[in-house]
Amino acid sequence: MNSESDFILDIKSKYSLNFVGDDCAVIPKNSETDMVITADMLVEDVDFRLEWTDPFLLGRKALSVSLSDIAAMGATPTWAMLSIAVTESLWESGFLKVFYEGWHSRVHEYGVTLIGGDISRSPDKLVIDSIVSGDVPSGNALLRSGARPGDLIYVSGALGGAAGGLRLLENGRRSESNAATSESKLIKHQLDPTPQVHLGNYLQKHNLANSAIDISDGFSTALFHICEKSSVGCVVDANSLPIDPDLMESFTLEEALDLAMNGGEDFQLLFTVPREKEDLLDLLDTQNLTKVGVIAHPEDGIKLLNEGRSVDMIPKGFAHF
């Protein structure tokens, strides 16, 4: 079997799955609105471990993962469906009660309505299936396919923090409650990420971005998807990448750069902006937008400038297979 990406491309072609290929499927709702829908699955010991999170934070993250996809499309979240396969021991422990409390704490921040789902028994692992829908003006969803040569490449926030937090958790570190240390902040990025819904809305509403994707599987992989879907190349300056400053307390510069380039689950947005609209970003009522490169012609390839050298950028973000 080939990679996960190759498998998706194969079934998309074989079965003419025209709605597959972006963070969400885009379906016409009426003459004025399109509906975007995403589905995400979280599996115990693959996407999370119960020994380093708690049910409240896991509930929040289960919704955040899907809200990040909605954000990448520039949509406003509307409704959600949540299905869970749970072990008998977790069922008896009251785990689900706290999980749903955490899930709904995130709902209150973004106005999502839970409209249904399913609960089933699992023999040994907790499995969470999240479906979220959103609305966007007809024909105006932010897609991965709109980038053009000359466009500027931007990212929001800082990169690598969630991946650094995961590395710390894997090495046995744990966060103290309400601690403000660099390690605790990195771990919080991993366990309780913030989806960039308001930024996605703003970019779409003001027609500032012509392509976008969320950084869930890593910056390098996200950029590769943009270039592939848009049939373009790009040049990225490694010195411009907004590496999470807290990484430098626990990792070398080389490790921090790798985490920023290839680590996932920051749930920031990577988007492209036509050069003539760059000045309009200054009016954006948000912080931490960083220009990291430029879209090039496809024959120029996907390049990373690092220490005066131009090298091919290889997507090394997360893949299940």
TORZA-297702 format. One record per atom (N, C-alpha, C, O): x, y, z. Coordinates in pm, whole numbers, padded with zeros to 5 digits, always signed. Layout:
N
XYZ...
end
This chain:
321
+00084-00119+00000+00000+00000+00000+00088+00125+00000+00189+00130+00070+00049+00225-00078+00124+00350-00083+00091+00435+00039+00030+00387+00134+00132+00561+00034+00108+00651+00146-00040+00683+00159-00120+00656+00070-00074+00744+00275-00211+00788+00298-00257+00884+00189-00369+00873+00140-00170+00977+00150-00204+01074+00046-00229+01005-00088-00323+01038-00159-00143+00908-00121-00160+00835-00247-00291+00757-00247-00360+00750-00348-00325+00698-00131-00449+00621-00121-00571+00710-00144-00664+00673-00216-00569+00829-00082-00682+00922-00099-00694+00966-00244-00804+00971-00299-00581+00998-00307-00583+01037-00448-00636+00925-00536-00708+00950-00633-00601+00801-00502-00645+00687-00581-00796+00669-00573-00862+00653-00676-00852+00671-00450-00997+00650-00440-01073+00772-00492-01185+00759-00542-01012+00892-00479-01077+01011-00534-01092+00998-00685-01197+01030-00740-00987+00951-00752-00991+00934-00896-01081+00818-00937-01158+00829-01031-01070+00706-00865-01144+00584-00901-01294+00603-00890-01370+00551-00972-01338+00677-00788-01480+00691-00762-01533+00831-00790-01645+00863-00751-01453+00914-00857-01493+01051-00896-01543+01130-00775-01652+01187-00777-01462+01134-00670-01499+01203-00545-01461+01350-00556-01357+01393-00507-01546+01426-00621-01514+01564-00655-01514+01658-00534-01458+01768-00541-01576+01617-00424-01580+01704-00307-01459+01685-00216-01442+01759-00119-01373+01586-00246-01258+01554-00162-01136+01634-00207-01112+01647-00327-01059+01687-00111-00934+01752-00150-00899+01877-00073-00786+01926-00082-00995+01930+00005-00967+02046+00087-00987+02010+00234-01015+01895+00267-00971+02109+00323-00994+02082+00464-01137+02039+00491-01163+01963+00585-01230+02088+00410-01370+02050+00420-01427+02025+00280-01374+02074+00181-01535+01948+00275-01614+01941+00153-01702+02065+00144-01752+02113+00246-01720+02119+00024-01803+02238+00003-01926+02195-00076-01915+02144-00187-02044+02217-00016-02169+02173-00077-02263+02293-00086-02284+02362+00014-02321+02320-00205-02416+02431-00216-02534+02412-00122-02595+02305-00117-02566+02517-00047-02678+02512+00048-02800+02584-00008-02910+02531-00005-02778+02705-00059-02883+02779-00128-02813+02879-00220-02692+02871-00241-02888+02973-00274-02829+03066-00372-02725+03159-00311-02644+03216-00383-02726+03175-00178-02637+03270-00113-02528+03204-00028-02429+03269+00005-02546+03077+00007-02458+03015+00106-02415+02876+00062-02493+02799+00008-02288+02845+00088-02237+02709+00077-02217+02652+00216-02186+02725+00310-02237+02523+00229-02212+02452+00354-02079+02377+00342-02056+02307+00243-01992+02392+00442-01868+02316+00445-01877+02214+00559-01929+02245+00666-01827+02095+00534-01837+01986+00631-01702+01916+00644-01636+01887+00544-01662+01889+00767-01539+01816+00792-01566+01700+00887-01659+01705+00967-01485+01596+00878-01494+01481+00968-01354+01446+01016-01260+01439+00937-01340+01425+01146-01211+01392+01206-01227+01277+01304-01326+01270+01377-01130+01189+01306-01130+01077+01399-01007+01083+01487-00895+01102+01439-01027+01068+01618-00919+01064+01715-00920+00928+01782-01022+00887+01837-00807+00859+01778-00796+00723+01830-00696+00720+01944-00584+00771+01932-00737+00661+02055-00648+00649+02171-00518+00579+02135-00518+00479+02063-00408+00632+02183-00272+00583+02162-00221+00605+02020-00110+00564+01987-00301+00671+01937-00255+00718+01806-00256+00870+01804-00157+00933+01769-00371+00928+01841-00386+01075+01841-00379+01136+01980-00362+01257+01993-00392+01057+02081-00383+01107+02219-00356+00988+02311-00375+00873+02273-00311+01019+02432-00292+00918+02536-00358+00966+02664-00340+01080+02705-00435+00879+02725-00511+00919+02843-00422+00948+02963-00462+01020+03054-00299+00893+02964-00212+00917+03079-00154+01058+03079-00099+01100+03181-00166+01133+02968-00109+01268+02971-00212+01377+02941-00177+01495+02931-00336+01340+02926-00440+01442+02913-00549+01411+03014-00538+01314+03089-00654+01491+03017-00769+01462+03102-00895+01476+03017-00889+01536+02909-01007+01423+03061-01127+01423+02976-01175+01561+02937-01229+01579+02828-01158+01661+03023-01203+01796+02992-01124+01852+02873-01182+01901+02777-00991+01843+02882-00908+01895+02772-00926+01813+02645-00924+01869+02535-00945+01683+02658-00966+01600+02541-01096+01637+02470-01102+01637+02347-01199+01670+02548-01324+01716+02488-01305+01844+02410-01358+01859+02299-01230+01936+02467-01203+02062+02397-01125+02038+02267-01157+02096+02164-01024+01952+02275-00942+01928+02157-01019+01855+02048-00998+01881+01930-01108+01765+02087-01186+01691+01988-01265+01786+01899-01279+01762+01779-01317+01893+01957-01390+01992+01876-01295+02086+01806-01320+02126+01692-01185+02122+01870-01090+02216+01811-01031+02163+01680-01010+02240+01586-01005+02034+01674-00949+01974+01553-01040+02001+01433-00991+02037+01326-01170+01985+01451-01263+02007+01342-01287+02155+01316-01303+02197+01201-01290+02235+01422-01307+02380+01403-01192+02439+01324-01211+02536+01251-01072+02382+01337-00958+02431+01262-00979+02411+01112-00939+02496+01032-01040+02299+01073-01072+02278+00932-01173+02381+00883-01159+02434+00772-01274+02409+00965-01373+02511+00929-01305+02646+00912-01337+02721+00820-01211+02677+01002-01138+02804+00994-01062+02817+00864-01058+02924+00803-01000+02706+00820-00920+02710+00698-01003+02740+00575-00950+02786+00474-01133+02714+00582-01222+02742+00469-01281+02883+00476-01354+02925+00386-01250+02955+00585-01306+03089+00602-01452+03089+00641-01521+03189+00623-01500+02977+00696-01642+02960+00725-01674+02990+00871-01584+03000+00955-01802+03005+00898-01853+03022+01034-01913+02891+01080-02007+02843+01017-01862+02830+01188-01916+02701+01232-02062+02712+01275-02103+02813+01332-02139+02608+01247-02283+02611+01277-02325+02493+01364-02373+02514+01476-02308+02370+01316-02352+02254+01393-02244+02146+01396-02150+02148+01316-02261+02052+01489-02164+01944+01505-02236+01815+01540-02344+01816+01599-02174+01702+01503-02217+01570+01546-02096+01500+01608-01985+01511+01556-02118+01429+01717-02009+01370+01792-02042+01225+01825-02142+01198+01892-01959+01133+01779-01978+00991+01807-01856+00939+01883-01742+00977+01854-01880+00852+01980-01773+00802+02066-01790+00652+02086-01899+00604+02115-01680+00579+02071-01673+00439+02113-01589+00435+02239-01472+00472+02237-01648+00390+02349-01585+00403+02480-01576+00267+02549-01665+00183+02534-01470+00246+02623-01455+00121+02697-01548+00120+02819-01592+00224+02866-01575+00001+02868-01664-00010+02984-01605+00058+03107-01677+00119+03186-01473+00047+03124-01411+00108+03242-01424+00260+03239-01450+00321+03342-01406+00321+03122-01424+00466+03112-01570+00504+03133-01600+00605+03195-01660+00422+03081-01804+00448+03098-01841+00451+03246-01914+00538+03291-01789+00353+03321-01822+00343+03463-01755+00452+03545-01802+00485+03654-01646+00510+03495-01569+00608+03572-01627+00749+03567-01584+00836+03644-01723+00773+03479-01776+00909+03464-01693+00993+03369-01709+01115+03363-01604+00930+03294-01516+00999+03200-01596+01084+03100-01561+01199+03075-01702+01026+03045-01776+01095+02939-01842+01223+02989-01853+01320+02913-01887+01225+03113-01950+01345+03167-01854+01464+03162-01892+01573+03119-01730+01442+03204-01631+01550+03204-01587+01580+03060-01563+01696+03026-01577+01477+02976-01542+01497+02836-01641+01592+02770-01601+01685+02700-01770+01569+02790-01871+01654+02728-01871+01795+02788-01903+01891+02719-01835+01807+02913-01820+01940+02972-01710+02017+02902-01725+02135+02871-01599+01950+02876-01490+02016+02803-01531+02049+02661-01502+02159+02613-01597+01956+02594-01641+01979+02456-01732+02102+02449-01717+02186+02360-01826+02110+02542-01920+02223+02540-01855+02354+02583-01904+02461+02548-01746+02348+02658-01677+02474+02691-01622+02538+02565-01617+02661+02556-01580+02458+02468-01533+02511+02340-01650+02556+02253-01638+02653+02178-01763+02486+02262-01884+02525+02190-01923+02667+02223-01957+02746+02134-01919+02700+02350-01962+02833+02393-01874+02943+02336-01917+03058+02327-01751+02911+02298-01661+03011+02241-01692+03039+02094-01661+03147+02044-01753+02942+02024-01768+02955+01879-01912+02936+01829-01936+02941+01709-02007+02915+01920-02146+02913+01881-02192+02792+01802-02284+02802+01722-02128+02677+01824-02166+02555+01756-02281+02487+01830-02289+02494+01953-02371+02423+01756-02481+02348+01816-02461+02199+01792-02443+02156+01678-02463+02121+01898-02455+01976+01885-02592+01923+01846-02690+01944+01919-02601+01855+01731-02731+01810+01680-02746+01659+01681-02853+01608+01646-02642+01584+01721-02657+01439+01726-02524+01370+01731-02419+01432+01749-02529+01238+01715-02410+01156+01720-02445+01016+01765-02559+00973+01750-02348+00944+01819-02369+00806+01859-02270+00770+01969-02160+00825+01974-02310+00678+02055-02221+00624+02157-02223+00472+02145-02330+00410+02141-02103+00412+02140-02092+00268+02128-01986+00217+02223-01906+00294+02275-01986+00085+02246-01885+00023+02331-01763-00014+02248-01775-00064+02137-01645+00011+02304-01520-00028+02242-01453-00133+02331-01457-00120+02453-01391-00235+02273-01331-00339+02357-01208-00294+02434-01182-00344+02543-01129-00198+02377-01005-00164+02447-00956-00022+02428-00871+00022+02506-01004+00053+02329-00954+00188+02304-01069+00287+02289-01178+00252+02242-01044+00410+02330-01140+00518+02311-01125+00573+02169-01014+00604+02125-01235+00586+02099-01236+00640+01963-01339+00752+01956-01453+00737+02001-01297+00866+01900-01383+00986+01891-01398+01023+01745-01299+01036+01673-01521+01040+01700-01549+01081+01562-01624+01214+01566-01734+01223+01621-01563+01317+01508-01617+01452+01514-01653+01500+01374-01572+01495+01282-01776+01547+01359-01823+01607+01233-01871+01748+01264-01952+01768+01355-01822+01845+01190-01863+01984+01211-01895+02047+01076-01827+02022+00976-01999+02128+01074-02039+02199+00954-02028+02349+00977-02035+02397+01090-02011+02423+00868-02008+02568+00874-02069+02629+00750-02094+02560+00652-02092+02758+00755-02148+02831+00641-02048+02933+00590-01972+02992+00666-02050+02953+00457-01964+03051+00393-02040+03105+00273-02116+03031+00211-02023+03233+00237-02092+03285+00120-02065+03201-00005-01953+03155-00027-02167+03183-00085-02159+03095-00201-02040+03129-00291-02022+03244-00331-01960+03028-00322-01847+03044-00412-01727+03112-00351-01632+03144-00423-01728+03138-00219-01621+03215-00156-01544+03139-00049-01470+03202+00027-01558+03008-00040-01478+02931+00054-01330+02943+00018-01295+02947-00100-01245+02947+00119-01101+02948+00095-01056+02806+00063-01070+02716+00146-01003+02786-00056-00960+02654-00100-00808+02645-00102-00739+02746-00084-00756+02526-00122-00612+02507-00135-00564+02539-00276-00443+02547-00301-00655+02558-00369-00621+02561-00511-00611+02701-00571-00600+02714-00693-00614+02806-00488-00620+02941-00544-00490+03017-00550-00489+03132-00596-00379+02958-00506-00252+03031-00504-00198+03051-00645-00213+02965-00732-00135+03167-00668-00080+03201-00800+00062+03254-00784+00095+03311-00680+00148+03235-00886+00285+03288-00877+00287+03437-00843+00211+03516-00899+00373+03473-00751+00382+03611-00703+00308+03634-00574+00335+03732-00504+00215+03546-00538+00145+03561-00410+00243+03546-00294+00344+03478-00305+00211+03611-00184+00292+03602-00064+00237+03494+00029+00115+03476+00040+00327+03423+00095+00289+03314+00184+00296+03364+00328+00398+03415+00373+00185+03348+00400+00178+03390+00540+00140+03273+00629+00074+03178+00585+00181+03280+00755+00132+03189+00858+00089+03273+00978+00139+03383+01001-00005+03219+01053-00047+03285+01176+00025+03221+01295+00066+03105+01290+00038+03298+01401+00092+03246+01525+00236+03201+01517+00312+03246+01431+00272+03112+01609+00406+03054+01614+00397+02907+01580+00293+02843+01599+00507+02852+01530+00508+02714+01482+00594+02625+01571+00695+02667+01627+00552+02501+01582+00632+02400+01650+00599+02378+01796+00647+02282+01856+00517+02466+01854+00489+02456+01996+00416+02328+02034+00453+02262+02132+00314+02292+01957+00238+02170+01988+00325+02046+01971+00318+01953+02051+00406+02044+01865+00495+01930+01843+00600+01921+01953+00637+01812+01996+00649+02037+01998+00741+02037+02110+00676+01985+02237+00738+01910+02313+00551+02025+02260+00477+01974+02375+00460+01823+02368+00472+01754+02469+00431+01772+02248+00417+01628+02231+00548+01557+02261+00549+01454+02328+00659+01612+02213+00790+01553+02239+00817+01546+02390+00869+01446+02440+00782+01652+02461+00802+01654+02606+00716+01549+02674+00763+01478+02764+00590+01537+02632+00501+01437+02691+00553+01297+02667+00548+01212+02756+00602+01272+02546+00657+01141+02513+00780+01109+02598+00811+00992+02623+00850+01214+02642+00970+01196+02726+00938+01198+02875+01028+01203+02958+00809+01193+02908+00770+01181+03047+00743+01310+03120+00712+01308+03239+00754+01425+03051+00728+01553+03118+00577+01573+03130+00500+01526+03047+00537+01643+03233+00396+01676+03253+00386+01822+03294+00479+01879+03350+00271+01881+03266+00251+02022+03297+00189+02038+03434+00097+01964+03470+00239+02133+03510+00177+02168+03637+00061+02263+03610+00068+02348+03521-00045+02248+03688-00164+02329+03668-00133+02478+03677-00073+02524+03774-00175+02552+03574-00159+02698+03568-00013+02744+03570+00014+02862+03594+00081+02653+03546+00221+02692+03544+00252+02772+03418+00192+02748+03313+00345+02866+03429+00378+02952+03316+00518+02923+03263+00575+03006+03192+00574+02807+03295+00705+02772+03243+00696+02743+03094+00587+02718+03041+00810+02748+03025+00811+02722+02881+00760+02582+02851+00686+02563+02755+00799+02482+02932+00754+02345+02908+00603+02335+02924+00536+02270+02844+00548+02399+03027+00404+02394+03049+00327+02459+02935+00220+02412+02896+00382+02567+02882+00315+02635+02771+00318+02550+02645+00220+02546+02570+00429+02482+02620+00437+02393+02503+00336+02278+02518+00267+02244+02422+00330+02220+02636+00236+02110+02658+00093+02157+02643+00008+02084+02592+00063+02280+02688-00072+02334+02672-00106+02350+02524-00220+02324+02485-00009+02391+02441-00033+02401+02297-00074+02266+02240-00158+02260+02150-00016+02158+02292-00049+02025+02243-00186+01978+02294-00264+01922+02217-00214+02000+02421-00335+01945+02481-00458+02033+02464-00571+01983+02467-00440+02163+02446-00554+02254+02437-00530+02360+02330-00517+02478+02363-00523+02320+02203-00495+02415+02095-00613+02506+02068-00727+02476+02104-00584+02618+02004-00688+02717+01972-00706+02727+01821-00613+02768+01751-00822+02690+01769-00847+02702+01625-00862+02848+01584-00916+02928+01660-00814+02882+01464-00810+03021+01420-00936+03058+01340-00928+03105+01226-01052+03036+01403-01180+03058+01335-01199+03205+01299-01242+03235+01188-01169+03295+01390-01194+03437+01365-01102+03490+01255-01144+03573+01174-00979+03443+01251-00888+03484+01145-00938+03434+01010-00940+03510+00913-00978+03309+01002-01031+03256+00877-01151+03334+00828-01162+03364+00709-01241+03368+00921-01357+03450+00886-01315+03584+00827-01370+03628+00726-01217+03647+00891-01174+03780+00847-01111+03774+00709-01141+03858+00623-01024+03677+00686-00958+03664+00556-01060+03643+00445-01047+03699+00336-01162+03563+00473-01265+03537+00373-01354+03660+00352-01380+03700+00239-01399+03718+00461-01491+03831+00452-01433+03948+00376-01503+04015+00301-01302+03972+00394-01237+04087+00330-01159+04048+00204-01083+04128+00150-01178+03924+00160-01120+03878+00034-00969+03901+00030-00915+03948-00070-00902+03866+00139-00758+03890+00150-00674+03770+00105-00565+03787+00051-00724+03651+00127-00649+03529+00093-00712+03461-00027-00834+03460-00043-00626+03404-00111-00680+03328-00224-00656+03178-00211-00698+03102-00297-00588+03135-00105-00580+02993-00070-00547+02985+00078-00488+03076+00135-00586+02874+00140-00560+02857+00283-00568+02710+00320-00631+02629+00252-00501+02677+00431-00502+02542+00485-00467+02554+00632-00397+02647+00672-00513+02460+00714-00471+02464+00854-00345+02379+00871-00322+02284+00797-00264+02417+00970-00137+02347+00993-00161+02241+01099-00125+02258+01216-00222+02132+01057-00248+02021+01148-00145+01910+01134-00112+01844+01232-00094+01889+01014+00003+01782+00989+00145+01835+00969+00234+01759+00931+00167+01964+00994+00298+02023+00979+00304+02127+00870+00234+02115+00769+00386+02230+00890+00399+02339+00794+00443+02288+00657+00385+02327+00556+00543+02202+00653+00597+02155+00524+00491+02080+00445+00479+02097+00324+00414+01995+00514+00309+01919+00446+00196+02010+00400+00143+01993+00291+00159+02107+00484+00052+02199+00447+00091+02280+00323+00010+02297+00231+00214+02329+00319+00258+02407+00204+00264+02320+00078+00231+02366-00031+00307+02196+00094+00309+02104-00019+00169+02085-00076+00151+02081-00197+00068+02073+00013-00071+02058-00034-00117+02181-00112-00181+02168-00216-00083+02301-00063-00119+02423-00134-00056+02423-00274-00124+02449-00373+00073+02393-00281+00143+02395-00410+00088+02289-00504+00073+02313-00624+00060+02172-00449+00008+02063-00533-00129+02097-00589-00153+02080-00709-00219+02144-00504-00355+02174-00549-00360+02297-00639-00447+02306-00726-00268+02392-00620-00265+02514-00700-00176+02503-00823-00173+02594-00906-00103+02391-00835-00010+02370-00947+00093+02483-00955+00114+02543-01060+00158+02509-00841+00259+02615-00832+00380+02563-00756+00376+02455-00698+00487+02641-00757+00602+02618-00672+00606+02723-00563+00511+02799-00546+00715+02728-00487+00727+02831-00384+00872+02840-00337+00952+02750-00360+00902+02951-00271+01030+02970-00204+01001+03019-00063+00932+03120-00044+01052+02947+00037+01032+02982+00177+01167+03012+00241+01264+02940+00218+01172+03118+00320+01293+03157+00392+01288+03100+00533+01203+03140+00613+01378+03006+00562+01378+02942+00694+01396+03045+00806+01342+03026+00915+01469+03152+00780+01492+03254+00883+01367+03333+00915+01361+03401+01018+01266+03326+00829+01142+03400+00853+01039+03319+00931+00940+03375+00978+01060+03191+00946+00961+03107+01012+00944+03150+01159+01044+03163+01230+00822+03171+01204+00798+03213+01342+00806+03094+01438+00703+03041+01481+00926+03054+01471+00947+02941+01561+00900+02979+01701+00934+03086+01752+00822+02891+01763+00774+02918+01899+00894+02943+01991+00980+02856+02004+00902+03060+02054+01019+03093+02137+01038+03000+02255+01150+02984+02304+00930+02937+02303+00943+02847+02417+01020+02720+02382+01069+02651+02471+01030+02689+02253+01107+02571+02212+01254+02583+02248+01320+02484+02277+01304+02706+02247+01447+02725+02268+01491+02692+02410+01610+02677+02436+01396+02680+02503+01430+02644+02641+01456+02494+02656+01524+02452+02750+01402+02414+02563+01412+02269+02578+01477+02198+02460+01508+02079+02469+01497+02270+02349+01547+02206+02228+01657+02291+02165+01664+02412+02188+01742+02226+02086+01844+02300+02012+01777+02376+01898+01661+02351+01865+01850+02469+01838+01796+02546+01727+01759+02454+01610+01657+02473+01546+01843+02355+01585+01814+02261+01477+01687+02182+01505+01605+02161+01416+01672+02137+01629+01549+02064+01667+01427+02154+01659+01322+02111+01613+01441+02280+01703+01329+02373+01700+01284+02401+01556+01164+02409+01528+01381+02416+01465+01346+02440+01325+01273+02320+01267+01176+02335+01193+01319+02200+01301+01252+02079+01252+01110+02071+01305+01018+02035+01231+01090+02102+01432+00955+02099+01491+00865+02203+01425+00747+02176+01401+00920+02321+01397+00841+02426+01332+00807+02389+01188+00697+02419+01141+00899+02325+01119+00878+02288+00979+00784+02169+00966+00697+02167+00878+00802+02071+01051+00738+01941+01027+00645+01894+01137+00570+01798+01118+00649+01959+01253+00561+01920+01362+00417+01962+01334+00394+02063+01269+00323+01886+01381+00182+01915+01355+00109+01968+01476+00166+01988+01583-00020+01991+01456-00118+02025+01558-00104+02164+01617-00155+02191+01726-00034+02254+01547-00039+02393+01590-00176+02454+01562-00219+02545+01631-00244+02402+01459-00376+02452+01417-00375+02601+01388-00475+02671+01408-00260+02648+01339-00253+02781+01283-00295+02773+01136-00318+02664+01084-00305+02888+01070-00343+02891+00929-00222+02929+00844-00145+03018+00880-00207+02861+00732-00112+02896+00628-00196+02944+00511-00287+02875+00466-00166+03064+00460-00249+03119+00353-00166+03204+00258-00057+03250+00293-00218+03225+00139-00148+03307+00039-00228+03433+00012-00351+03433+00013-00155+03541-00011-00215+03674-00029-00161+03737-00156-00039+03743-00173-00247+03784-00247-00196+03858-00363-00113+03977-00317-00148+04045-00221-00003+04002-00386+00091+04105-00342+00024+04242-00326+00060+04319-00237-00073+04272-00412-00137+04403-00407-00227+04421-00284-00271+04532-00254-00254+04310-00212-00339+04319-00094-00259+04310+00036-00317+04307+00145-00128+04307+00025-00045+04289+00144-00068+04400+00246-00075+04374+00367-00080+04523+00200-00097+04635+00293-00227+04624+00371-00237+04677+00482-00328+04556+00315-00456+04544+00384-00445+04456+00507-00528+04466+00598-00345+04369+00512-00327+04284+00630-00291+04367+00753-00316+04325+00866-00233+04486+00730-00198+04572+00843-00322+04620+00918-00314+04658+01034-00437+04616+00850-00562+04659+00913-00627+04547+00993-00725+04570+01064-00572+04426+00981-00630+04311+01048-00615+04323+01199-00505+04347+01250-00725+04307+01267-00726+04321+01413-00681+04191+01479-00757+04127+01553-00559+04153+01452-00501+04035+01514-00349+04051+01515-00296+04141+01450-00282+03968+01587-00136+03974+01595-00075+03848+01533-00145+03752+01502+00055+03853+01517+00132+03734+01484+00103+03675+01346+00085+03554+01332+00098+03762+01246+00098+03714+01108+00239+03734+01054+00296+03842+01067+00294+03630+00992+00432+03636+00946+00440+03597+00799+00388+03494+00758+00507+03683+00721+00533+03651+00581+00656+03561+00575+00763+03598+00623+00641+03442+00516+00750+03345+00519+00803+03309+00381+00903+03238+00370+00737+03357+00275+00787+03320+00142+00698+03373+00032+00613+03459+00055+00720+03321-00087+00647+03365-00205+00614+03245-00292+00691+03150-00300+00499+03250-00356+00459+03146-00451+00533+03167-00582+00544+03280-00631+00584+03058-00639+00663+03064-00762+00595+02982-00871+00489+02924-00849+00655+02979-00987+00604+02898-01097+00632+02751-01068+00728+02719-00997+00552+02662-01120+00569+02519-01087+00706+02464-01123+00758+02378-01052+00764+02513-01233+00895+02462-01273+01006+02504-01176+01116+02448-01181+00979+02602-01089+01078+02646-00990+01087+02551-00871+01182+02557-00793+00989+02463-00858+00990+02367-00749+00948+02426-00616+00904+02541-00609+00960+02346-00512+00926+02387-00375+01056+02396-00297+01115+02294-00261+01101+02518-00271+01236+02543-00222+01235+02605-00082+01145+02680-00045+01339+02572-00007+01364+02630+00124+01500+02697+00122+01600+02633+00090+01503+02827+00155+01630+02899+00168+01676+02887+00312+01607+02931+00405+01793+02828+00331+01845+02807+00466+01996+02822+00466+02067+02748+00397+02044+02919+00543+02188+02946+00554+02251+02970+00418+02359+02919+00388+02182+03049+00336+02235+03087+00206+02222+02983+00098+02265+03006-00015+02163+02867+00128+02147+02761+00031+02000+02739+00000+01915+02749+00088+01972+02708-00125+01837+02673-00167+01830+02522-00185+01902+02464-00265+01740+02459-00107+01727+02314-00113+01581+02278-00137+01491+02356-00106+01558+02161-00193+01422+02114-00212+01357+02090-00076+01415+02028+00013+01236+02142-00061+01162+02118+00062+01084+01987+00048+01008+01969-00048+01103+01898+00142+01034+01769+00139+00931+01767+00252+00965+01793+00367+00805+01736+00220+00704+01732+00327+00732+01619+00423+00733+01502+00385+00756+01654+00549+00789+01554+00651+00694+01562+00771+00727+01519+00881+00576+01618+00746+00479+01628+00854+00418+01493+00886+00459+01390+00832+00319+01495+00974+00258+01371+01022+00182+01299+00913+00111+01362+00834+00196+01168+00908+00116+01081+00821+00085+00955+00898+00172+00902+00968-00038+00904+00887-00077+00784+00961-00004+00661+00909+00025+00569+00985+00027+00659+00778+00091+00543+00719+00209+00584+00632+00275+00498+00574
end
